[in-house]
Amino acid sequence: MAVPGLKEDELALIKSALLLGFLQKIFQRDARILEQSGVLKSPDVYVDFIRGGERRVNLVLAEIHDVFRERKIEIYRVTQDESGIEAEYRCRGFHGKMRILWAGMRREISSRMRAYLGSDGSPSPIKTKQSASLSSHKTNSPVAKSAHITAKGDSKV
């Protein structure tokens, strides 16, 4: 359902808020499982890594919610079914819905998870002679990439 005057960047923010909310829960669950499993000799290292990703997600979510307040946007209901999630939102007094299919959600969350954990395929910070010469031109950092908000995916508005 289209909302009058809703901009593309506002739709992207709504979608990002939904995805990051799910990602936040995934990081929390994964850290809890690692802490409680007793399988690893040093789970603290891995849990700290995941908690770092969670902190980055929280920062971006806080920024999104600030923009929501400025633009009078509110997500007031999120439901799940076998095909995906549907969010109902209010934007400047008008109501709208956004649907994201699970396939697109999984792809997007996987990509964002890697970005927020800093493992998005960029070269390792540990330099060898070969990696130093190959990566000397690259200026994109994983942190800069992690803050990117996208409107791609299997969503219907």
Secondary structure, DSSP 8 states (H G I E B T S, - for coil): ---TT--HHHHHHHHHHHHHHHHHHHHHHHHHHHHHH---S-HHHHHHHHHHHHHHHHHHHHHHHHHHHHHTEEEEEEEE-SSEEEEEEEETTEEEEEEEEHHHHHHHHHHHHHHHHT-SS---SS--HHHHHHHTT----HHHHHT-----SSEE-
